[in-house]
Amino acid sequence: MSPDQWQAHVTTEAALAMGRWLEARGRLERPIASLTRRDLECMASNAISRFIVLASERRTVAATEEECDTLDRLLMG
């Protein structure tokens, strides 16, 4: 998977994680402006968690040292 394909995959997965969080709370149909700060923080947390899982998995099977270094910087600050 190319870096561009991976980025698109991660973006989709993060959006799905946010959608699952909203759906589980019966808020999928609510306008975004009606969500509380806590709602938005929880959605962001779910999306970030999904990114960390995907990046960790990709790090395990990354094809190049450069990609591993990039993921290490993202995951470890």
Rosetta blueprint (number, residue, H / E / L):
1 M L
2 S L
3 P H
4 D H
5 Q H
6 W H
7 Q H
8 A H
9 H H
10 V H
11 T H
12 T H
13 E H
14 A H
15 A H
16 L H
17 A H
18 M H
19 G H
20 R H
21 W H
22 L H
23 E H
24 A H
25 R L
26 G L
27 R L
28 L L
29 E L
30 R L
31 P L
32 I H
33 A H
34 S H
35 L L
36 T L
37 R H
38 R H
39 D H
40 L H
41 E H
42 C H
43 M H
44 A H
45 S H
46 N H
47 A H
48 I H
49 S H
50 R H
51 F H
52 I H
53 V H
54 L H
55 A H
56 S H
57 E H
58 R H
59 R H
60 T H
61 V H
62 A L
63 A L
64 T L
65 E H
66 E H
67 E H
68 C H
69 D H
70 T H
71 L H
72 D H
73 R H
74 L H
75 L H
76 M H
77 G L
